Amino acid sequence: MSDGKNAPSEDKAVAEALSTIAAFEQVLEVAPNDAGALDALYRSCEVVGDLARAREYVLRLARLLVEQRNIVLAGALKEDLRRLGGNDAETAALLSQIETLTKSPAAPASAGEPEDEIAVVESELSLAWRLHEMEMLDQETYAAVANDVTEAAARPDGGTISALYALHRRRHAGMDDLIAFLAKDTRTPMLPAAAFDITPECRRLLPPAFMTRRGVVPLDMIGAAAMIALLNPMDAALREEVRRRAGRECHFFLTWPAQYETRLARLTSASSQSP
């Protein structure tokens, strides 16, 4: 039997989810094809245990994304669609359409590698949703960030796919609080990335396009190991990818988006000027 210690926090989460549902159902009355609203609604309905409505909204979102040929966000929806959609013919058909869409040779080159981009978007949406669950992002901001992350993934010029970077670009207040929370939540130390000197080892460690796309920058070396700053401390796959590309052990730190931006500009400038 539960001792009731978690009841207040659970009640608070349910109350926040009910508020989210009420707000975004009003959004849908005006804009029935708002992907951000549908995304927030199916997640919130699942939180309050209304699985019938969660299914309704996740199916609506899946149909919309297939119609829009949104490769990245449609692919990111697959697992939730399997979990909430049920084993009926409609869900199976949508999953098949999404599978075809994400593997289609006709997909635009700007989408990059669909499966890779899908995983990145999933991770960034998870970070944004975690902040929303902790009441650090309101409903509108979460929806806006979800939209920004998806758009960045589809940009032909390789924009940074990052929820924190999207918040930075929107001049979100309270960034220090977000960073402090994520550092504690993921046990990832914070460091100001722009405070480190540019060394030859850092210039050569990671490709500029990868640093830009994934929100990571090298800071310094500790013996043979590299110090790496990142914008998503929740993404374990990103850490493994950095280790693979760097070819060495890495120690990871969380940094502020503004610090990342400055560090990246200095690194890419130094790389372009190096012989």
Salt bridges, closest charged atoms under 4 A:
ASP3 OD2 - LYS5 NZ 3.98
GLU25 OE2 - ARG53 NH2 2.27
ASP39 OD1 - ARG43 NE 2.96
GLU46 OE1 - ARG83 NH2 2.73
ASP50 OD2 - ARG53 NH1 3.37
GLU79 OE2 - ARG82 NH1 2.52
ASP80 OD1 - ARG83 NH1 2.72
ASP88 OD2 - ARG55 NH2 2.06
GLU90 OE2 - ARG63 NH1 2.36
GLU99 OE1 - LYS78 NZ 3.29
GLU99 OE2 - LYS103 NZ 3.13
GLU115 OE2 - LYS78 NZ 3.93
GLU117 OE2 - ARG213 NH2 2.51
GLU135 OE1 - LYS12 NZ 3.88
ASP148 OD2 - ARG170 NE 2.53
ASP157 OD2 - ARG155 NH2 2.46
ASP185 OD1 - ARG130 NH2 2.93
ASP235 OD2 - ARG214 NH2 3.23
GLU240 OE2 - ARG243 NH1 2.61
GLU241 OE2 - ARG244 NH2 2.80
GLU241 OE2 - ARG245 NE 2.78
GLU249 OE2 - ARG243 NE 3.51
GLU261 OE1 - HIS168 NE2 3.16
